[in-house]
Amino acid sequence: MSRQRLSAGFTLIELMIVVAIIAILAAIAIPAYQNYLIRAQVSEGMVLASGAKAAVWDFVSNTGRYPSNNKSAGMVSSSSISGKYVSSVDVTGGKITVLFQGPAANSHISVGGKNVILSPIDLGGSIDWTCKPSTIDPRYLPSACRK
């Protein structure tokens, strides 16, 4: 008489294979999500800077020169233009500096303490903007800034 062994549940090898598959998926997903988080933080800064771009353009079209600071551009103080990840948006000589804030403990997924500088280029009737990521890795910038 032969004994038949019933397989009830998972064996150790099957469980190890499942754990290995989950580890591989996590190794791919976690860096992609961190990249997404940093891009979202930078995106907030670019959205807040768009208001400053309009104010600079309005000042230039009325006076023919660039504003020296936020007040002359008709904007509130730089620290008043802030968000969850942006501590200030400052206009100096027409250049717009976006300073980011964030938790230092998560510096690998934060742009806290870093900035982006938007510089105007006068095209004779319109202004184009260039981005200078002085302290942010260019891969996290919007595609318009990576030219």
Buried (B, 14 or more C-beta within 10 A) or exposed (E): EEEEEEEEEEEEEEEEEEEEEEEEEEEEEEEEEBEEBBBEBBBBBBEBBBBBBEBBBEBBEEEEEBBEEBEBBBBEEBEEBBBEBBBBBBBBEBBBBBBBBBEEEEEEBBBBEBBBBBBBEEEEEEBEBEBBBEEBEEEBBEEEBEE
